[in-house]
């Protein structure tokens, strides 16, 4: 078999050799085409290069947005909705009660009445109930009973703090009257 192939190549070699190639001229032609393509693109970069860069930027922005939205939505879902998330009117109500509660807490802390731990325990229980209500309102934001319970939670906190302040005042008045009696 090798002999047949060798004989065939030997017989047709002259036909193949009739096309002598000038490799220098071929290379010059290739170089001129490469130079022409280089001139067409900006700074020697092809349009595909810029498309790859643009696709990379778009991909990076999309991934960043997805990560941010997943993190933000998970935080929102875990915490539930507060009154301020439902409507502006309820946001005002929440702001009013929060301001009142914070003011009363400052007065209690400033009084040095040693009731801070007890007050904080009671408020922590109400805060945990409020967290449950926030999760309930997330499921159905139009539920008036849940919204009413959230507002009632603020009222109960305020009443507890007012009762503590009344006790502190009555204790202080009792001590002051004892001082005058001496």
C-alpha positions as CSV (number, residue, x, y, z in Angstrom):
1,X,0.0,0.0,0.0
2,X,2.8,2.4,0.8
3,X,4.4,1.7,-2.5
4,X,1.2,2.6,-4.4
5,X,0.9,5.9,-2.5
6,X,4.6,6.6,-3.1
7,X,4.2,5.9,-6.8
8,X,1.1,8.1,-7.1
9,X,2.8,11.0,-5.3
10,X,5.9,10.6,-7.5
11,X,3.8,10.6,-10.7
12,X,1.8,13.7,-9.8
13,X,4.6,15.7,-8.2
14,X,5.2,17.7,-11.3
15,X,1.5,18.8,-11.3
16,X,1.9,20.0,-7.7
17,X,5.2,21.8,-8.3
18,X,3.9,23.9,-11.1
19,X,2.3,26.3,-8.5
20,X,5.4,27.8,-6.9
21,X,4.4,30.1,-4.2
22,X,6.3,33.2,-3.4
23,X,6.0,33.2,0.4
24,X,7.3,36.7,0.8
25,X,4.5,38.1,-1.3
26,X,1.9,36.0,0.5
27,X,3.1,37.2,3.9
28,X,3.0,40.9,2.7
29,X,-0.6,40.3,1.6
30,X,-1.5,38.8,5.0
31,X,0.2,41.7,6.9
32,X,-1.6,44.3,4.8
33,X,-5.0,42.7,5.6
34,X,-4.1,42.6,9.3
35,X,-3.1,46.2,9.3
36,X,-6.4,47.1,7.5
37,X,-8.4,45.4,10.3
38,X,-6.3,47.1,13.0
39,X,-7.0,50.5,11.5
40,X,-10.8,49.8,11.5
41,X,-10.9,49.2,15.3
42,X,-10.3,51.9,17.9
43,X,-6.8,51.7,19.5
44,X,-6.2,48.3,17.9
45,X,-9.2,46.7,19.8
46,X,-12.0,45.0,18.0
47,X,-15.6,45.7,18.6
48,X,-16.0,42.3,20.3
49,X,-13.5,43.4,22.9
50,X,-15.7,46.4,23.9
51,X,-18.8,44.2,23.9
52,X,-17.1,41.8,26.3
53,X,-16.2,44.7,28.6
54,X,-19.8,46.0,28.4
55,X,-21.2,42.5,29.1
56,X,-18.9,42.2,32.1
57,X,-20.1,45.5,33.6
58,X,-23.7,44.7,33.1
59,X,-23.2,41.3,34.7
60,X,-21.4,42.9,37.7
61,X,-24.2,45.4,38.2
62,X,-26.9,42.8,37.9
63,X,-25.2,40.5,40.4
64,X,-24.7,43.4,42.9
65,X,-28.4,44.4,42.6
66,X,-29.5,40.8,43.1
67,X,-27.3,40.4,46.3
68,X,-28.5,43.7,47.7
69,X,-32.2,42.9,47.0
70,X,-31.9,39.5,48.5
71,X,-30.3,40.8,51.7
72,X,-32.7,43.7,52.0
73,X,-35.8,41.6,51.3
74,X,-34.7,39.0,53.9
75,X,-34.2,41.6,56.5
76,X,-37.7,43.1,55.7
77,X,-39.3,39.6,55.8
78,X,-37.6,38.7,59.1
79,X,-38.6,41.9,60.9
80,X,-42.1,42.2,59.4
81,X,-43.8,45.6,58.9
82,X,-44.1,48.4,61.4
83,X,-46.9,50.9,61.4
84,X,-44.7,53.3,59.5
85,X,-44.6,50.8,56.6
86,X,-48.4,50.7,56.3
87,X,-49.5,54.3,56.0
88,X,-48.3,57.9,56.7
89,X,-51.1,58.3,59.4
90,X,-49.9,55.2,61.2
91,X,-46.3,56.4,60.9
92,X,-47.4,59.6,62.8
93,X,-49.1,57.5,65.4
94,X,-46.0,55.3,65.8
95,X,-43.8,58.4,66.0
96,X,-46.0,60.0,68.7
97,X,-46.1,56.9,71.0
98,X,-42.3,56.2,70.5
99,X,-41.5,59.8,71.4
100,X,-43.7,59.6,74.5
101,X,-42.2,56.3,75.6
102,X,-38.7,57.5,75.1
103,X,-39.4,60.6,77.1
104,X,-40.8,58.6,80.0
105,X,-37.9,56.2,79.9
106,X,-35.4,59.0,80.2
107,X,-37.2,60.4,83.2
108,X,-37.3,57.0,84.8
109,X,-33.6,56.4,84.2
110,X,-32.7,59.9,85.5
111,X,-34.7,59.2,88.7
112,X,-32.3,56.6,90.0
113,X,-35.2,54.6,91.4
114,X,-33.7,51.2,90.8
115,X,-36.6,50.0,88.7
116,X,-34.8,50.0,85.4
117,X,-34.4,46.2,85.3
118,X,-38.1,45.6,86.1
119,X,-39.2,48.1,83.5
120,X,-36.9,46.8,80.9
121,X,-38.2,43.2,81.5
122,X,-41.8,44.3,81.0
123,X,-41.0,46.4,77.9
124,X,-39.0,43.4,76.5
125,X,-42.1,41.3,76.8
126,X,-44.2,43.9,75.0
127,X,-41.5,44.3,72.4
128,X,-41.6,40.5,71.6
129,X,-45.4,40.7,71.3
130,X,-44.9,43.7,69.0
131,X,-42.5,41.7,66.9
132,X,-45.1,39.0,66.5
133,X,-47.7,41.6,65.5
134,X,-45.3,43.0,62.9
135,X,-45.0,39.6,61.3
136,X,-48.8,39.1,61.4
137,X,-49.3,42.5,59.7
138,X,-46.9,41.5,57.0
139,X,-49.2,38.7,56.0
140,X,-52.2,41.0,55.8
141,X,-51.5,44.7,56.0
142,X,-55.2,45.6,55.8
143,X,-56.1,43.7,59.0
144,X,-57.5,46.3,61.3
145,X,-57.3,44.0,64.4
146,X,-53.6,43.6,64.0
147,X,-53.0,47.3,63.5
148,X,-55.2,48.0,66.5
149,X,-53.3,45.6,68.6
150,X,-50.0,47.3,67.6
151,X,-51.3,50.6,68.7
152,X,-52.6,49.1,71.9
153,X,-49.1,47.7,72.5
154,X,-47.8,51.2,72.4
155,X,-50.5,52.4,74.8
156,X,-49.8,49.6,77.3
157,X,-46.1,50.5,77.3
158,X,-47.0,54.2,77.9
159,X,-49.4,53.2,80.7
160,X,-46.8,51.0,82.4
161,X,-44.2,53.8,82.3
162,X,-46.7,56.4,83.6
163,X,-47.6,54.0,86.5
164,X,-43.9,53.6,87.3
165,X,-43.4,57.4,87.2
166,X,-46.4,57.9,89.5
167,X,-44.9,55.4,92.0
168,X,-41.6,57.2,91.9
169,X,-43.3,60.6,92.4
170,X,-45.4,59.2,95.3
171,X,-42.2,57.7,96.9
172,X,-40.4,61.0,96.5
173,X,-43.2,62.9,98.0
174,X,-43.3,60.5,100.9
175,X,-39.6,60.9,101.5
176,X,-40.0,64.7,101.3
177,X,-42.8,64.8,103.8
178,X,-40.8,62.6,106.2
179,X,-37.9,65.1,105.9
180,X,-40.2,68.0,106.8
181,X,-41.6,66.1,109.8
182,X,-38.3,65.7,111.4
